[in-house]
Every structure is written in structure tokens, then in C-alpha cells.
Amino acid sequence: MQTVFTYIFLLSLLILSDNLYANKTEDGEINHSLKLNKDGIKVYIFSHKNSSFGTFKAITHINASLDSILAVMLDGNSRTEWVDACEKSMLIKNISFYERYHYQILDIPFPFINRDFIFHSIMEHNPSTNAVTITMSSVPDYCIDKKFERCEEVNQSKLVRVNKSIGTFKLEPSVNGTKITWIQHTDPAGNLPSWLVNQFVKGTPYRTFKKLAKIVKEERYKFAKLIYNINGVAIALNNPVKIQEKPFKKAKDFVIHPTF
């Protein structure tokens, strides 16, 4: 009887191993299948070989032009209006049309302390498909030893700085709108338990996409148009509606939840 149980146990391990291998992606993540499918938004959750925090992949279609959606995403001050739980946001430094650094504060429910990020964003445009990909990676030490005003504001922060976060937004023109694919992995650092964070991962892209679909319809974004060079490569974004820059609060005005 023990031999039978041993055989069944080993066979179960073999089947499990085969299933995991079959679903393993090139970057070492394991596909755990579709976790949310609602309102035209699909969210997949992956485990990660080097982290206890999950990675999500979210896909949706928004009935708006790629140009308008990009106008929202490039407006650093609008993130509080559409990125889930974003409490504060500002552009730190604009390098070019394709590259920028921005700062963001994530509101974490009491009793945990809020997180902040410094992101380095790189944008790529594919002239053959007109798709745009924005890759954001955290650069927590970017403002150290920098004297310009916005870095001085960031350096005053007493929040928990996120060291590891990387994500991509891919915008693809489609019939009657734009397909958006968002992949994000974040280690929130500090004392947040991974099991708690992972319970809420699927809700973040869902709520973000819902708000993005709403804000992109506003007058300030819907007339935006990409400008292309003679080779069909996007080089600028023209928005005829002037966007008023919102004042960014000093670090002393940030809401800081006490540590747990």
C-alpha cells in the first residue's frame, strides 16, 4: 500500500512539474491564468521566480485614438485622476519626447506607510504598426545629489521608496479605438506582506483602465495628434488644448500613514 501511495505522490509531482514548465514564460514567470474578466478588461496574474509579489498583465480596448490616450499618459499631472491609488505625481525632468523622469506617490491603506517611486520612462514608436510602447523602471536614487527644485522636493520625502518596479504599456491602434496591454511587477518594499499585496493586484489595472477610459474622453485630450517625420516616426504630440499644470505639494504636505 505504501508503494502505491508513493507512486501516486511522485506521479502527481511529475504532472505538476510538467504543467508549470508548459506555462513558464521566457522571463521566468509562471502563468496562473486569467484572474479577472470584466467590463472588457482581462487581468492575468503571474508568479515570479525572484519575488514573492505577483506580476499582472492586463488587456483592454478603449474607444479612443492612440493619440488621445498617449496625451493622457504623457501628462504627468493627470496620474492622480486615472492611476489607481496614485496620491501625487509630477514630472521631474523631461529629457526628450521619448524619455522622462517622473515621481509618484502610492496611497497605501492604514496602518501601512505610503510608497513613493521615481520612474525612468522610455517610449518607443513602431512606424510600421504605429504601436507605441512605454517602459517604466524605478530609479530610486536618481535625485540624490541633484540640486534642481523638483529633486529637492523629492529628497524631502519621508515615505518608503520603492526600489524595484518595472512595467510596460503597449498601445496598438485597432478598429474603433486602441488596444492597451499593461504588464507590471512591483516589490513595494518595507513590511507589506506579499500575500496581502497579491490579493489586490488584479484590482489595480481594472480600476486604472476604467478611469483611463473615462478621462481620455475629456476635451483636454481628445483633440491631441501625433506629429510624424518624413520616415513616419512620431516625434512630438500636438495638443491644441492647453493643459494647466497643477501645483505640486511640498513634502511636508504629504499624507504619511504611520508604520505598522
Residue pairs with C-beta under 8 A, 6 or more apart in sequence:
20 30
23 30
23 31
23 32
24 30
24 31
25 31
25 46
28 48
28 49
28 50
29 46
29 47
29 48
29 49
29 55
30 46
30 47
30 48
30 49
31 44
31 46
32 44
32 45
32 46
32 47
33 44
34 42
34 43
34 44
35 43
35 44
35 45
35 202
36 42
36 43
36 202
36 203
36 206
37 43
38 206
39 206
39 210
40 60
40 61
41 58
41 59
41 60
41 205
41 206
41 209
41 210
42 58
42 59
42 60
43 56
43 57
43 58
43 202
43 205
43 206
44 56
44 57
44 58
45 54
45 55
45 56
45 198
45 201
45 202
46 54
46 55
46 56
46 57
47 54
47 55
48 54
48 55
48 185
51 164
51 185
51 187
52 194
53 185
53 186
53 187
53 188
53 194
53 197
53 198
53 201
54 185
54 197
54 198
54 201
55 183
55 184
55 185
56 182
56 183
56 184
56 201
56 202
56 204
56 205
57 181
57 182
57 183
58 181
58 182
58 183
58 205
58 206
58 208
58 209
59 179
59 180
59 181
59 182
60 179
60 180
60 209
60 213
61 174
61 177
61 178
61 179
61 180
62 69
62 177
62 178
62 180
62 209
62 212
62 213
62 216
63 176
63 177
63 213
64 177
64 178
64 213
64 216
64 217
64 222
65 173
65 177
65 178
65 222
65 224
66 130
66 132
66 171
66 172
66 173
66 178
66 226
67 224
67 225
67 226
67 237
68 216
68 221
68 222
68 223
68 224
69 171
69 178
69 180
69 212
69 216
69 221
70 132
70 171
70 224
70 226
70 237
71 216
71 221
71 224
71 237
71 239
72 78
72 82
72 212
72 215
72 216
72 221
73 134
73 169
74 237
75 221
75 243
76 89
76 90
76 91
76 100
76 102
77 89
77 90
77 91
77 243
77 245
77 246
78 89
78 215
78 243
79 86
79 89
79 104
80 86
80 87
80 88
80 89
81 211
81 215
82 208
82 211
82 212
82 214
82 215
83 89
83 104
83 208
83 211
84 203
84 204
84 205
84 207
84 208
84 211
85 106
85 107
85 108
85 204
86 104
86 105
86 106
86 107
87 105
87 106
87 107
87 114
87 254
87 255
88 103
88 104
88 105
88 248
88 249
88 254
89 102
89 103
89 104
89 105
90 102
90 103
90 150
90 153
90 248
91 100
91 101
91 102
91 103
91 150
92 100
92 101
92 102
92 103
92 118
92 142
92 143
92 150
92 151
92 154
93 100
93 101
93 148
93 150
94 100
95 101
97 123
97 234
97 235
97 236
97 237
98 122
98 123
98 124
98 125
99 120
99 121
99 122
99 123
100 120
100 121
101 118
101 119
101 120
101 121
101 139
101 142
102 118
102 119
102 121
103 116
103 117
103 118
103 119
103 150
103 154
104 116
104 117
104 119
105 114
105 115
105 116
105 117
105 159
105 254
106 114
106 115
106 116
106 117
106 162
106 188
107 114
107 255
108 114
108 115
108 188
108 192
108 257
109 257
110 257
110 258
111 257
111 258
111 259
111 260
112 190
112 191
112 192
112 257
112 259
112 260
113 159
113 160
113 190
113 256
113 257
113 258
113 259
113 260
114 159
114 160
114 254
114 255
114 256
114 257
115 159
115 160
115 161
115 162
115 188
115 189
115 190
116 154
116 157
116 159
116 160
116 161
116 162
117 138
117 140
117 161
117 162
117 165
118 138
118 139
118 140
118 142
118 143
118 154
118 161
119 136
119 137
119 138
119 139
119 165
120 136
120 137
120 138
120 139
120 142
121 134
121 135
121 136
122 134
122 135
123 132
123 133
123 134
123 135
124 132
124 133
124 134
124 135
125 131
125 132
125 233
125 234
126 132
126 133
127 228
127 231
127 232
127 233
127 234
129 172
129 173
130 173
131 170
131 171
131 172
131 173
132 170
132 171
132 234
133 168
133 169
133 170
133 171
134 168
134 169
134 170
134 171
135 166
135 167
135 168
136 165
136 166
136 167
136 168
136 169
137 165
137 166
138 162
138 163
138 164
138 165
138 166
140 161
140 162
140 163
142 151
143 151
143 152
143 154
143 155
144 155
150 248
153 248
153 250
153 251
154 251
156 250
156 251
156 252
157 251
157 254
158 251
158 254
158 256
159 254
159 256
160 188
160 189
160 190
161 189
162 186
162 187
162 188
162 189
163 187
163 189
164 185
164 186
164 187
164 189
165 184
165 185
165 186
165 187
166 184
166 185
166 186
167 182
167 183
167 184
167 185
167 186
168 181
168 182
168 183
168 184
169 180
169 181
169 182
170 180
170 181
170 182
171 178
171 179
171 180
172 178
172 179
172 180
172 181
173 179
180 209
180 212
182 205
182 208
182 209
184 204
184 205
188 197
190 259
191 259
191 260
215 221
216 222
219 241
220 239
220 241
220 243
221 239
221 241
223 239
223 240
223 241
224 237
224 238
224 239
224 240
224 241
225 237
225 238
225 239
226 234
226 236
226 237
226 238
227 234
227 235
227 236
227 237
227 238
228 234
228 235
229 235
